[in-house]
Amino acid sequence: MSKNANHPKGLYVLFFTEMWERFGYYLMLGIFSLYMLDSAENGGMGFSAAKKSDIYGTYLGLVYLTPFLGGLLADRILGYRNSILIGGLLMAGGYFGLSFTGNESIFYVSLLLIILGNGFFKPNISTLVGNLYNDEKYKQNKDAGYNIFYMGINIGSFICNFVAAYLRINYGWGWAFAAAGIGMLLGLAIFMAGTKHIKHADVIKPANPEDMSLSKIFLIVLLPVFLVGIIGWFIPGNILGSDANDAFVFGCLPVIVFYYSLYKRANSEDRKPILALLSIFASVIVFWAVFHQNGDALTVWAEYYTDREQPKVIQPVFDYLKLTEEKTVEHYNSVKNFNDITFKSNDSILSIRATEYYKANNIKAGDSIMNIRKKLDNNYHYFNNLPPHQIPTESKSLKLISTELFQSVNPFWVILLTPIVVGLFGFLKSKKKEPSTPTKIALGLLITGLSTLVMVGAVSATQMESEKASAWWLIASYGVITVGELFLSPMGLSLVSKLSPPRITALMMGGWFLSTAVGNKLSGMISGLWESVDNKANFFLLNFILCLAAFFILFSMLKWLKKVMQEKNIH
């Protein structure tokens, strides 16, 4: 990428740093649900679907909750570069920890390291990008700068899934997680090598008299986070579905109150911009709730319901790259040969000898062949709704596209569509018709909702119990949601940088990621409904209704938001 004179050189240092950091982050996230569901015999964790969704949502929530703390410490004490280095090392340690597969204690400690590391890394690299554009020479190109930066995120997240598939298929889960750690270390090496281009943007602004001291923030915010979270965990019953859900939401409350107190305590100059940002933070929670189902509900859709058989034209390439996932029918057919089971004519169990094996897998009289197959071996669930004529003979195998490769569809669309979206906004700007940043964010919510209607179409066009859906449905849905993402996510980062009081920019960036955290946890909670909703079209319709409601709420505030930006001379 050539160094455009309209953008500072430091942008490209941060671009490649973020690219490798996101390579590791999305490599881990792309296989996270699959790893938790896979059996212990195959090196996975062997968790149930409910436990998997609970952990997935809690992890995604916490990983974006900690930027509040990381942004605060960077603004007050550490500075942005030191915080990024600390965060990167913690995340690398977490990824390498996950490479020790099958140990539940190491699993949770590793997740904690990633959660803390992202808190130091994520808000501060985004803040540095904005600070590079404080120079009048670059100021008007801040939105475009964030779009370029955002492309770096998606190049990393596109490449990583091919690496994950290759290592997972050929060497196992542990090697894939180790590759994420190596990617993070590469990003840090690039960051340190290019620090001369960004050190001028690493400036700590002095606190104002009305700002809370760090000790006070600890006593009235951070300590209550842990105490209230513990109360949420041990409160009788499950208000929000699980102990983890209750603990997370309760734990967020002191942080939300703290951000509201920033508005209440602000001087007259800062009050309106802070309130504007808090309003947008609240609105975009729904976007993250829908968007991050790509790692949970949509990954399950790709794994169970999508036709992943490789077209013959690409089989030689996938075989050469060792990216082919093969399934044989041998084990699938063997379920009908169990001597312990007597079947009715309709293939449901008439009687079964009560063995420990069947008890452990909850197999009982009345179960259908399909349910037995699901329970006995998760590795062969691909056959459960495969049309009979597509099931291979004993001597052959199915060659499938690995599920994690579908995680590269979204970043592929980002790389393809970013120049188009940036060009569109540039053209509208030349005609003086470019939408305001809040308008772009509102449109992003609406377009995200439309992506869920594509999946409603996928369900309606597919007999899910007896056939696979075309992969084009998933590809199309990702394409639509990517347009919404490009309208919303980089624009949100840009808006935080524009509207935040300079002394608390990283802290407000942490607020943006707090909205991401709440949305991510909501994503896991919504995905947890997947198994209980018989008509999957209703699951996707729920997502559409949430997006539409958030769009109308933000749309109703656009006039006021534009006024706030005009008062600060921001466009």
Steps between C-alpha positions, in 0.01 A plus 500: 500500500650833394531773754236751397600859582150552641578259785781495759772232478408379847166378365675220312700393805173468694335338197746206496513479880123468515499262204717246685323555833163434335654200320552342842175623651274380218693177450419414859139624471438314171571161658389582856145359482610196296780427747265517798249266332757247378544187708785454745615200295567738210678757718196723557328600822187287456262771628125493442344748254352702789831521688680590177265794430524616861881503494511651150274791596673561834845497339394739224335723756798517734757537223335830407415607854863527614585781249331728753783427743773492235390833354484661844851388598641610165339845528625556855824303550638259241459680169375330186814325375582336834140383534508344153820309579362372833175395335670323212724295729206396718300390196792304357530320835129415488518356149803287584316385814205378289743288299517270805168343402257305715594652837204698632702699758755615240209572265343754740832660601587545132167667430564735795838603354339576161221696667745715698735539204229620265402757763844658478544458125172575326395849616850641488598401147168644380571820695848530347346483152278797583785696660704470181231707328505790749736676259300744283667347192321169560194595705244489221602146403436339840197295386698363203797430730283285725364317194858420391587392855188284504614324184813392687276334758326303230807395302618335821165339569474374139840329494478348847221252430698325223791465741261373770342243266837371377645461849183362658445238226861388475643554849217567746342784696812585699709597198223730375486687832882527505487666157278771653772572757766523230282746307470722806878504549550597134263792548696622803829475307358722225366745758836535674689534169275789388465681832682811367199571277247493785676620815390861439136384526560335839423802719337477843267797559473630860177423684245772570401592859158339452654165393502216754833391647618147427460399866141623499426316176635181656285538812172601338527324161748210476444354846120508455541328162644193673265514799182548296617237250545249783152583629364440148672162488363377833155659484236223529367386165612632163345835413663510156535129427825408673730600787753636249236721334384637834856566621602675178199730475509586871875563476449743210265722699768690702694566176187629326428726798860628482463598135174677580681684780752629244210683337355626829838629625619647167536872441269678257739455208532122538150406617316485166773307311522243781121455505498466122758222518317320781180510293676342203668241724157389624359480145775285348477226765253322270744507207761308697235258630413406143844534341684273741263211448735424211715311752210314662156458339627553145795268563250235613299572183814448290594182689160328509279645228725628219603290201879501547588240239793627297430575132719266295676795338658608830572154643855476356588840648356414843669160495835658412463759777383227740181691577262214423278363778395141422199314637441130450168319539644200687420616853175662390356172379622300796232639731245267339714197590509540878395169657367685803230686303175375346346735242139557400414502133515882501862490623430617853622294794259231622724375780852554621722316747594751771877529478714771656595614148141565400415658833795738470381607155133528610384245242163349584194325357310722257809672361523518124797388293582866435510584872712194577755607242511851643557366849748222424756687298506872436754445221236336280219749541560626146317188376191560715311711245693400189279372213548121456639532147784721632613253769821334376543126464715301739812536285474875452497816710351847482747783446373803689593866530602551864245691705752755626566615142152655497636742761713648220194596292429815703857637486515410129196721445660776710817496287293498180243761603710748702639679190148517358350644820789746546466599134124548540546728801776687315273554200214622722745727683606660170131568432457628859246223565702269726289374793609604847684239707193435725287452185747243368477313831118501489500368143746232612245374752228483235722314252605256774133421554459423130779241523291298745213492247735322260528222758120494535500427127757225552280326759187539286671352194646198685344184646741511792437147627570333166718727287786751516473870423713645225815674625399803290236592759768541765734680259221742402403567863863576586517732198202705615610520864847609384352808334327578830826441685692742274236766553510453877812358660786715360269800508437442870874496572538821300212670682642416843831654395322811369261567787696385807669759722874440423596411859254206510506380139623149587250480786215589262641250250462254787136608515459408134640159580274478807205518261674227300538296821132522590404422139736203492353354816153558360621317188581193707166521680309524170706218349407293804140509370606319181444149634161584655350670191344237273446734204843654442341774287355643823851515647619719213179707503568584866838639393336707227248652742779595743698672222195685374414628849859622556496672159183696580636604842822635349317651202283701740816655651677593174392865494630557853823307434573707190446816702751386764757431229441839337554673834842330519565582132515130412364350180 
